[in-house]
Amino acid sequence: MNSFIEFVTASWDEVRHNVTWPKLTDLQSSTTLVLLGSLIFAAVVGLMDFIFENALSFIYQSF
């Protein structure tokens, strides 16, 4: 248990004193980029789903 407490204490000290945190503007631009990429990816997957669904529906109705 003592080694766990030492680990948590050392980790907290590392986070507080040695980590370089990004600025708010950097975080906002990264978040915007991830959101935009996710929306584009979702649109592409949705379009592919729509195309395959209609193509398979057309093929099944042909027989």
N, C-alpha and C positions, 0 to 999 in steps of 0.2 A: 504494500500500500504506500510505503514511503517513497518508492521509486516512481510511482504514478504521480504523486504530489509534486515531486521534483520535476517530472516531465511536463506537467501542466504549468508549473511556475516558469520553467525555462522557455516553454512555448509562448506563454503570455509576454515574457520579457522580449523575446525575439520579435513578436508582432508589434509591440509598442515602440521598440527602439531601432530595429534594424530593417524593417520592411519599408520600402518606398511606395507610398500609396498614390494612385493616379489622381489627377485633378478632376473636378466635377465636370468640366467641359470635355475632357477625354472620355469619361464614363458615358456622358450623354451622346457623344458621337458614336461610340462603340455600340451603345444600346440601339441607336437609330439604325445603324448598319445591320445589326443582327435582326431587328424587326423587319426591315425592308427585305433582307435576304430570305427570311422565313415566309413573308407574304408572297414573294416571287416563287419560291419553292412550292408553296401550297397551291398557287395558281397553276403552275405547270403540272403538278400531280392531278389537280382537279380537271384540267383540260385533257390530260391523257386518259383519265377515267371516263370522261364524257365521250371521247372519241372511241375508245375500246368498247364501251357499253353499246353505243349506237352501231358500230361495225359488227359486233357479235349479234346484236338484235337483227340487223339486216341479213346476216348470213343465216341465222336460224329461221327467219321467216321465209327465206328463199326455198327451203326444203320442206 
